Amino acid sequence: MRLTRWLADHWVTGVALLVLGYLSLPIAVVAALSFNRPSSRLSYDFNEFTLDNWRRPCATSDMCEAVVRSVQIGFVATVVATVLGTLMAFALVRHRFTGRSGINLLIFLPMATPELVMGTSLLALFVSAGVPQGFWTVVIAHVMFCVSFVVVTVKARLAGMDRRLEEAAADLYASPWQAFRLVTLPLVLPGIVAAALLAFSLSFDDFIITNFNAGTTITFPMYVWGAAQRGIPPQVNVIGTAMFAIALLLVGLSSLRGRRTRRVGLPAAPATGRRAKSPS
């Protein structure tokens, strides 16, 4: 009976742990293969443990060039998409204007449109406009689909924010810029950071849209796709594991900072068990 009661109380947690374990299984395989010395270039079985892959992550110079190029594209696309998406989110949440409902609908189109359709459409646009495919066409394409994710993420943060905090700042004679810098921005910043991380990961990981509009520019996903035909080097697993570890570290630091902020903001609990003495 105790076991049955315990299972009835914790079955949701058990199912959640199983799902998380299933989702984390490919990541664990990639991390394990980063320490593997394969028997051949076309073999992906675990043959021998080694640290050479981590000691020489740039054993293939073409791969490191592709990684650097993907980071550059992701950084530029993330900055532009985060700025534009944050401004759009503020406009959609804080203001009422003609066409607001239509814009809310249009924001979801890049998220709902298949990447194959978006990639071919952008290619036709660049070709008809006479724009040569390369680094900047990839950046434009990535900004186009990253903006939607930034808007949705920042909008969710703004919708849950208490407007009375800004009104209190105005009552304390803070100027609009001071209220934004000291009250609004710190409250919205976690959502902006989350949107930027999401945009960078989507940009770094994209293959289909990039493949249509890259021209001679080779990004990391395109390099992996091309290397799969002749054998993927084990250093690819090193790059994937390192990117996952960096993202996990950033999320952990953000969560730790949020907990410390909440602890500082909580009022001290009153002492219990003792009755305060009245002044004589």
Secondary structure, DSSP 8 states (H G I E B T S, - for coil): -HHHHHHHHHHHHHHHHHHHHHHHHHHHHHHHHTTB--SSTT--S---B-SHHHH-TTSSHHHHHHHHHHHHHHHHHHHHHHHHHHHHHHHHHH---TTHHHHHHHHTHHHHS-HHHHHHHHHHHHHHHT---SHHHHHHHHHHHHHHHHHHHHHHHHHTS-HHHHHHHHHTT--HHHHIIIIIHHHHHHHHHHHHHHHHHHHHH--HHHHHH-TT---HHHHHHHHTTT---THHHHHHHHHHHHHHHHHHHHHHHHHHHHHHHS------SS------
